[in-house]
Amino acid sequence: MPPCEVILESRKPVGDATAVYYFQKPGDFEFKAGQFADFTLPGATDTDEKGNTRTFSLANSPHENHLIVATRLRGTAFKRKFDALPTGTPVVMQGPYGSLTLHNNAARPAVFLAGGIGVTPFRSIISQATHKRTAHKMFLFYSVRKPDEAAFLDELKVMQRANPNFKCIVTVTRPDEIKNGWHGETGHITKETLAKWVGDLMIPIYYIAGPPPMVSGMRLMLNEAGINDDDIRSEEFFGY
């Protein structure tokens, strides 16, 4: 699809380091759940050495009426300018791109391994599968430092209630910083955690999204558990 302008409709902070942005969706824009697009700031010539264009996964599913992206609010010039955009500002979008999409064989479960903002493509995939009522069993393992930093957690809980084939497992790496305590999974995602919820680890297709060290670590863990690379799909989220 050629580049098009999309209008920023609203912004929502998540915790103290992440924000979710809602853009007007062009009527003719088509994509597959899990894909991404490039976003270019309007008239910005002084962002940083990487320019004024960045890639963001589309967190919305194709059936939803808005384009949704989310990002960690790091201290780069691009992030500061992106987060300061007034409502109603047009941004140039080009895409979609990417192949991190749900496999066709519903007999094989999907296991999503998300680190931080890497949850965005999975929110899209799970939303679409829930809307379409596909037969895929889906497990989302969502690793965050604290629950208030988990983007889309409330929406994922709603999807879990609506979709008996979907289970969301949040694992917290800093449970000691939670005022009222944490009674769910803790620490990083391990093969023992996966086996506890999934059972036979040889059956699913695995999807990984997050910072490069997390992605490489999860791939190594899966390989050591005997998972073939052909059954692993991944996407790295760089902290620009």
Rosetta blueprint (number, residue, H / E / L):
1 M L
2 P L
3 P L
4 C E
5 E E
6 V E
7 I E
8 L E
9 E E
10 S E
11 R E
12 K E
13 P E
14 V E
15 G L
16 D L
17 A L
18 T E
19 A E
20 V E
21 Y E
22 Y E
23 F E
24 Q E
25 K L
26 P L
27 G L
28 D L
29 F L
30 E L
31 F L
32 K L
33 A L
34 G L
35 Q L
36 F E
37 A E
38 D E
39 F E
40 T E
41 L L
42 P L
43 G L
44 A L
45 T L
46 D L
47 T L
48 D L
49 E L
50 K L
51 G L
52 N L
53 T E
54 R E
55 T E
56 F E
57 S E
58 L L
59 A L
60 N L
61 S L
62 P L
63 H L
64 E L
65 N L
66 H E
67 L E
68 I E
69 V E
70 A E
71 T E
72 R E
73 L L
74 R L
75 G L
76 T L
77 A H
78 F H
79 K H
80 R H
81 K H
82 F H
83 D H
84 A L
85 L L
86 P L
87 T L
88 G L
89 T L
90 P E
91 V E
92 V E
93 M E
94 Q E
95 G E
96 P E
97 Y E
98 G L
99 S L
100 L L
101 T L
102 L L
103 H L
104 N L
105 N L
106 A L
107 A L
108 R L
109 P L
110 A E
111 V E
112 F E
113 L E
114 A E
115 G E
116 G H
117 I H
118 G H
119 V H
120 T H
121 P H
122 F H
123 R H
124 S H
125 I H
126 I H
127 S H
128 Q H
129 A H
130 T H
131 H H
132 K H
133 R L
134 T L
135 A L
136 H L
137 K L
138 M E
139 F E
140 L E
141 F E
142 Y E
143 S E
144 V E
145 R L
146 K L
147 P H
148 D H
149 E H
150 A L
151 A L
152 F L
153 L H
154 D H
155 E H
156 L H
157 K H
158 V H
159 M H
160 Q H
161 R H
162 A H
163 N L
164 P L
165 N L
166 F E
167 K E
168 C E
169 I E
170 V E
171 T E
172 V E
173 T L
174 R L
175 P H
176 D H
177 E H
178 I L
179 K L
180 N L
181 G L
182 W L
183 H L
184 G L
185 E E
186 T E
187 G L
188 H L
189 I L
190 T L
191 K H
192 E H
193 T H
194 L H
195 A H
196 K H
197 W H
198 V H
199 G L
200 D L
201 L L
202 M L
203 I L
204 P L
205 I E
206 Y E
207 Y E
208 I E
209 A E
210 G E
211 P L
212 P H
213 P H
214 M H
215 V H
216 S H
217 G H
218 M H
219 R H
220 L H
221 M H
222 L H
223 N H
224 E H
225 A L
226 G L
227 I L
228 N L
229 D H
230 D H
231 D H
232 I E
233 R E
234 S E
235 E E
236 E E
237 F L
238 F L
239 G L
240 Y L
